[in-house]
C-alpha cells in the first residue's frame, strides 16, 4: 500500500493549483496519521513518502525506524528554508529522500512520489531477497549439519525397524515435511518385484497405516519413482500433471481429515546404483518467503490442524532439496543394505556357532542342550537385572549388544570339551566299564584259583588214605575254602560298591588296604607262575576317589576345557562389542572365594557375566535329564545346593537372589534343546 503524507507545516512549500493532489494526505500530526495508517493496513508492507520540516525528522524517525521492513518502509522529503536543518546520522540519512530549500511544483511532486515509491519497492524486493538468501544459507548450514549427523546416525543404528524410522525422521527434519513414508522393493514368491509399504509418520496427526504390499508399476507415485529413478517434486497432489501415468489415492486423506498437498518423492539407490526403495515426503512447512522465522525444526514445530493451515503453512519443496534428498536417500539405501548384510552375517555367524555347539553336544546326547539352556538362562538373568530398581544391581544395565555378547559366551563356554576324551565325560563310575570288567574277571580268577588250590589239596589227602583223621582234615580244608570263597564274594561286592561315585562314611583307602591285605594271603598266580595283581595301582587310585567318579588327573583334564575354550574362542575375530566373550567363557568356573579354576580368581576379578553363567551352568547341570554319572535333581534340591554355594561364598548371592526372585528357573525347560535319541 502506497501512502503520501504531508505535514501541515509544509503545506505552503508545495505549489498545487487547487491546493490538493490525488493520493496525498495533509495532516497536522504526521506521526499519528502514519500510526493510524499502519493499524488499518491489511496488505503489508505500508510504503510511505513523508513531507515534513527538517527539524521534526529526528523525532519522527526515532518513532518509526523500529518497524520491520515487512510492515513499514518510508522515505522523507525534508524542508529547510532557514538553514537550520539538524545534523543527521548515517541511519537517518538513509531514510531521507530529498532536502528542499524551495517550493515543490506539481510536476516535481509527481516525480518525487513516483520515483520514491519505486525506490521503496526496490528496497523491499532487495531486503526480501537478501533475507530469503540468508535464510537459505542458514537452512543450508543446518542441512549440512543434519547430513553429517545422518551419516553418523545411520552408521550406528543396527535395528532395521529403528533405522527406517530414523531415515524418515531425519528426511522430514531437513525438508520441513509434515509427513512421509518409506517403500522398499522386494521380490514375491514368483520372483516378481513389488513395493512394500514399510513405515509412515505424520507430525500433525496420528495416522496409523499398517504395512502392505502394492504392485510395482507406474500407476502409483512410488512405483513411478522406483521404475524411472526420477525425482518428483509435486506442487499439489490433487492437481497432478494431465499427462502423468500415476495417480494419487485420496482415501487416507478423507478418512483422517488430512490434506496431502505438496510432495517430494526420491529413489533410494544403493552402492551398485540399484533402486531399493522410495522415500515420499509430504507438505513442506519451510516457508522461505519471510512469513515466519525459520528454525530448522518446522517439521515438528509447525502444526497443520485446520483446513486453512494447508493453504497458508504448506509450501512447495524447495528445488534444492531434490538433489539433497537424493543424496540422503542414497546414503540411507547404503545404510539399509549394509544393515541387511550385517544382519545376514550375524545370522550366518550365529547359525555357525549353534551348529558348532550342536556338533559338540551330539557327542554326548545325555548332556545335549546344556549350552543352549545356559545361554537362555543367562539372557533371562540379564533382562531381569535391567528391571531392577533397588539392590546391588539397580544401576547395572545390559544393552542388546551386551546380552548378545553374553549369549555367545554362554553358547561357547564348553567348546573346549571337544579336546577332552569323551570317555571321561561319560565316566559314570570310578572305573571305566572295561577296567571294571577286567577287575571282576580278576576277582573271578581269584575265586577259581582258591577253589582249585583247595580241591588239589583235598584230592592229595584222599589219595593217600581214607582214614578218619584224613577225612577230618579234608573237612577242615572244605570249611576254610568256603570261608575264603565267601570272603572273595564279599570283596567283589565291596569293590562293586566302591566303584559307585557316592560319598561313603568310611575312608575308601582304608577299605582298599583291608581288601588288598586279604587278597595277598592267597597265592594268585598265572599259568607261568607270576603273581597276578588283582587290584593294581591305577585301579586302587580310582576306587579310592572320595567324591564323584573322576580321579585327580581326570579332573584336571576336565578343568582344562576352559583353557581350550579360551584358546579357540580367542582366535575368532570378534568385533569390538564382543571382545569380552573369551574372558567370560574362560572364567565361568571361578569361585568368589578363590577356590575355582583355572586361575583361582576372587569375586572382584570375575566379570559379572561369568558369575551369572556360573549360576546358570550349575543349575542346569543339577536339574538336567539323567546322566551316566548322576541322576537329575528336583528343582527344590538344586536351589538348596545353590543357596549353600552362595552361603559358602562360592557363587554370587545377589545374582542368585535375582535368579530366584524372577523365577528364571521356570523360564527355561530342563529338557529344551535336547537332541532326540
Secondary structure, DSSP 8 states (H G I E B T S, - for coil): -EEEEEEGGGGGGB--TTS--TTEEEES-HHHHHHHHHHH--SS-EEEEEEEEHHHHHHHHHHHTTS-TTTEEEEEEEE-SSS------HHHHTTEEEEESS-B-HHHHHHHHHHHHHHHHHHHHHHHHHHHHHHHHHHHHHHHHHHHHHHHHHHH---HHHHHHHHHHHHHHHHTEEEEEEEEEEE-TTS-EEEEEEEEEESSS------EEEE-STTBHHHHHHHH---EEES-TTS--TT-S-B---HHHHHHT-----EEEEEEE-TTS-EEEEEEEEEE---TTSSS---S-HHHHS---STTHHHHT-B---THHHHHHHHHHHHHHHHHHHHHHHHHHHHHHHHHHHHHHHHHHTT-GGGTTHHHHHHHHHHHHHHHHTT--SSTTTT----HHHHHHHHHHHHTTTGGGGGS-HHHHT--SSS-HHHHHHHHHHHHHHHHHHHHHHHHHHHHHHHH---HHHHHHHHHHHHHHHHHHHHHHHHHHHHHHHTS-S--SS-HHHHHHHHHHHHHTS--B-TTS-B--SS-HHHHHHHT-SSSS--HHHHHHHHTHHHHHHHHHHTS---GGGTTHHHHHHTTT--TBS--SSS--BGGGS-HHHHHHHHHHHHHHHHSS-BTTB----HHHHHHHHHHHHHTTSS-HHHHHHHHHTTGGGTS-TTTT----
